[in-house]
């Protein structure tokens, strides 16, 4: 009996979360802002990745929401570089949810010029389990994996890889020093996800990030803004290899 009640409560929470996520996605898309949910385990280089992508954006204006259990170190770091970054602390919760994002975007001035596009990067909590279960209103789920984690991650955390719209394999400059089986990794990725492009990047050398930035700006450009009023649609789930 308790299990059934628990299940019902979880279903209600997920339904409410998804409803708010849809609202956030539609509202931000209609105003020309692409939302990117950045996921990855602790230490994969999520903040470094954001810096590298933002540095290479040609047209879109960047904004960042940093999700952390505690502290605001990354937000301060990004702000010091002149990047508009905002903090959410979950104080124990292992993921961000749509109500948190809905509340936070209300505080942000997106000050875009007419027809200008923005990209709101949301760095989720370092975790490959809980964040994969909650949509937060993103148009793009960007998953960061690294060669240092090993090539078995798609097999161990299938949901995150299955849901990803774009996958970044970071720290590729270290491949010569590691026993990383790229073929095994890609086989696992493609068993779960046939379409998401996989970009090999290096936070240290900057390799690959220009292509990632261009791909994201392409997605931002394809937002159907409908003169800032109406639902933008589902932002075409097409992928460019």
RAQUI-V818148 format. One record per residue. RES is the residue in three letters. PHI is phi as a letter, one per 30 degrees, with the letter a starting at -180 (NA if undefined). PSI is psi in radians with two decimals (none if undefined). BURIAL is 1 if it has 16 or more other C-alpha atoms within 10 Angstrom, else 0. Layout:
BEGIN
res | phi | psi | burial
RES | PHI | PSI | BURIAL
RES | PHI | PSI | BURIAL
END
This chain:
BEGIN
res | phi | psi | burial
UNK | NA | -0.80 | 0
UNK | d | -0.67 | 0
UNK | d | -0.70 | 0
UNK | d | -0.75 | 0
UNK | d | -0.74 | 0
UNK | d | -0.72 | 0
UNK | d | -0.76 | 0
UNK | d | -0.74 | 0
UNK | d | -0.79 | 0
UNK | d | -0.72 | 0
UNK | d | -0.73 | 0
UNK | d | -0.73 | 0
UNK | d | -0.80 | 0
UNK | d | -0.72 | 1
UNK | d | -0.79 | 0
UNK | d | -0.74 | 0
UNK | e | -0.81 | 1
UNK | d | -0.64 | 1
UNK | d | -0.80 | 1
UNK | d | -0.68 | 1
UNK | d | -0.74 | 1
UNK | d | -0.75 | 1
UNK | d | -0.81 | 0
UNK | d | -0.82 | 1
UNK | e | -0.82 | 1
UNK | d | -0.78 | 1
UNK | d | -0.85 | 1
UNK | d | -0.70 | 1
UNK | d | -0.71 | 1
UNK | d | -0.39 | 1
UNK | c | 0.24 | 1
UNK | i | 0.36 | 1
UNK | c | 2.06 | 1
UNK | d | 2.25 | 1
UNK | c | 2.19 | 1
UNK | c | 2.05 | 1
UNK | c | 1.91 | 1
UNK | c | 2.07 | 1
UNK | c | 2.63 | 1
UNK | l | 2.79 | 1
UNK | d | 2.88 | 1
UNK | e | 2.39 | 0
UNK | i | 0.10 | 0
UNK | d | -0.16 | 1
UNK | j | 0.69 | 1
UNK | d | -0.82 | 1
UNK | d | -0.69 | 1
UNK | d | -0.70 | 1
UNK | d | -0.78 | 1
UNK | e | -0.79 | 1
UNK | e | -0.80 | 1
UNK | d | -0.69 | 1
UNK | d | -0.85 | 1
UNK | e | -0.68 | 1
UNK | e | -0.47 | 0
UNK | c | 0.07 | 1
UNK | d | 2.35 | 1
UNK | c | -0.64 | 0
UNK | b | -0.69 | 0
UNK | d | 2.60 | 1
UNK | c | 2.24 | 1
UNK | c | 2.55 | 1
UNK | b | 2.62 | 1
UNK | b | 2.38 | 1
UNK | c | 2.14 | 1
UNK | c | 2.09 | 1
UNK | c | 2.17 | 1
UNK | b | 2.65 | 1
UNK | d | -0.83 | 1
UNK | b | 2.93 | 0
UNK | i | 2.86 | 0
UNK | b | 0.57 | 0
UNK | e | -0.79 | 0
UNK | d | -0.66 | 1
UNK | d | -0.78 | 1
UNK | d | -0.72 | 1
UNK | e | -0.83 | 0
UNK | d | -0.74 | 1
UNK | d | -0.63 | 0
UNK | d | -0.38 | 0
UNK | c | 0.08 | 0
UNK | i | 0.26 | 0
UNK | c | 2.31 | 1
UNK | d | 1.73 | 1
UNK | b | 2.49 | 1
UNK | b | 2.57 | 1
UNK | c | 2.41 | 1
UNK | b | 2.16 | 1
UNK | c | 2.32 | 1
UNK | c | -0.23 | 1
UNK | h | 0.88 | 0
UNK | k | -0.57 | 0
UNK | d | 2.46 | 0
UNK | c | 0.15 | 1
UNK | a | 2.80 | 1
UNK | d | 2.73 | 1
UNK | b | 2.99 | 1
UNK | d | -0.73 | 1
UNK | e | -0.66 | 1
UNK | d | -0.75 | 1
UNK | d | -0.74 | 1
UNK | e | -0.77 | 1
UNK | d | -0.75 | 0
UNK | d | -0.70 | 0
UNK | d | -0.43 | 0
UNK | d | -0.41 | 0
UNK | d | -0.17 | 0
UNK | c | 2.31 | 0
UNK | c | 1.90 | 0
UNK | d | -0.10 | 1
UNK | g | 1.02 | 0
UNK | c | 2.52 | 0
UNK | d | 2.92 | 0
UNK | e | 2.23 | 0
UNK | i | 0.00 | 0
UNK | d | 2.56 | 0
UNK | c | 2.58 | 1
UNK | c | 2.73 | 1
UNK | b | 2.08 | 1
UNK | c | 1.88 | 1
UNK | d | 2.22 | 1
UNK | c | 1.92 | 1
UNK | d | 1.93 | 1
UNK | d | 2.98 | 1
UNK | d | 2.46 | 1
UNK | d | 1.74 | 1
UNK | a | 2.44 | 0
UNK | c | 0.07 | 1
UNK | c | -1.29 | 1
UNK | e | -0.80 | 1
UNK | e | -0.49 | 1
UNK | d | -0.35 | 1
UNK | d | -0.32 | 0
UNK | c | 2.05 | 1
UNK | d | 2.50 | 1
UNK | b | 0.30 | 1
UNK | j | 0.25 | 1
UNK | d | 2.61 | 1
UNK | d | -0.53 | 1
UNK | b | 2.23 | 1
UNK | c | 1.97 | 1
UNK | c | 2.01 | 1
UNK | c | 2.26 | 1
UNK | c | 2.19 | 1
UNK | b | 2.86 | 1
UNK | b | 2.72 | 1
UNK | d | -0.44 | 1
UNK | d | -0.36 | 1
UNK | d | -0.36 | 0
UNK | j | 2.82 | 0
UNK | d | 0.07 | 1
UNK | c | 0.05 | 1
UNK | e | -0.69 | 1
UNK | d | -0.54 | 1
UNK | d | -0.54 | 1
UNK | d | -0.49 | 0
UNK | b | 1.10 | 0
UNK | d | -0.63 | 1
UNK | d | -0.77 | 1
UNK | d | -0.76 | 1
UNK | d | -0.61 | 1
UNK | d | -0.68 | 1
UNK | d | -0.28 | 1
UNK | d | 2.45 | 1
UNK | c | -0.43 | 1
UNK | a | 2.41 | 1
UNK | b | 2.27 | 1
UNK | c | 2.19 | 1
UNK | c | 1.84 | 1
UNK | c | 2.89 | 1
UNK | i | 0.58 | 1
UNK | d | -0.28 | 1
UNK | d | -0.28 | 1
UNK | c | -0.06 | 0
UNK | e | -0.71 | 0
UNK | e | -0.38 | 0
UNK | c | 0.02 | 0
UNK | b | 2.83 | 0
UNK | c | 1.21 | 0
UNK | c | 2.15 | 1
UNK | c | 1.63 | 0
UNK | d | -0.64 | 0
UNK | d | -0.74 | 0
UNK | d | -0.73 | 0
UNK | d | -0.88 | 1
UNK | d | -0.58 | 1
UNK | d | -0.73 | 0
UNK | d | -0.73 | 1
UNK | d | -0.87 | 1
UNK | d | -0.40 | 0
UNK | d | -0.51 | 0
UNK | c | -0.55 | 1
UNK | b | 1.86 | 1
UNK | d | -0.39 | 0
UNK | c | -0.43 | 1
UNK | d | 2.22 | 1
UNK | d | 2.52 | 1
UNK | c | 2.09 | 1
UNK | c | 2.26 | 1
UNK | d | 2.14 | 1
UNK | b | 2.87 | 1
UNK | b | 2.04 | 1
UNK | d | -0.41 | 1
UNK | d | -0.77 | 0
UNK | c | -0.31 | 0
UNK | i | -0.02 | 1
UNK | e | 2.35 | 1
UNK | i | -0.29 | 1
UNK | d | -0.46 | 1
UNK | d | -0.69 | 1
UNK | d | -0.68 | 1
UNK | d | -0.80 | 1
UNK | e | -0.76 | 1
UNK | d | -0.71 | 1
UNK | d | -0.78 | 1
UNK | d | -0.69 | 1
UNK | d | -0.55 | 1
UNK | d | -0.73 | 0
UNK | d | -0.71 | 1
UNK | d | -0.71 | 1
UNK | d | -0.48 | 1
UNK | d | -0.01 | 1
UNK | d | 2.31 | 1
UNK | c | 1.76 | 1
UNK | d | -0.33 | 1
UNK | h | 0.81 | 0
UNK | h | 0.66 | 0
UNK | i | 0.24 | 0
UNK | c | -0.85 | 0
UNK | c | 3.05 | 0
UNK | e | 2.41 | 1
UNK | d | -0.08 | 1
UNK | i | -2.98 | 0
UNK | c | 0.41 | 0
UNK | h | 0.78 | 1
UNK | g | 1.90 | 0
UNK | d | 0.92 | 0
UNK | c | 2.66 | 0
UNK | b | 2.54 | 0
UNK | c | 2.15 | 0
UNK | d | none | 0
END
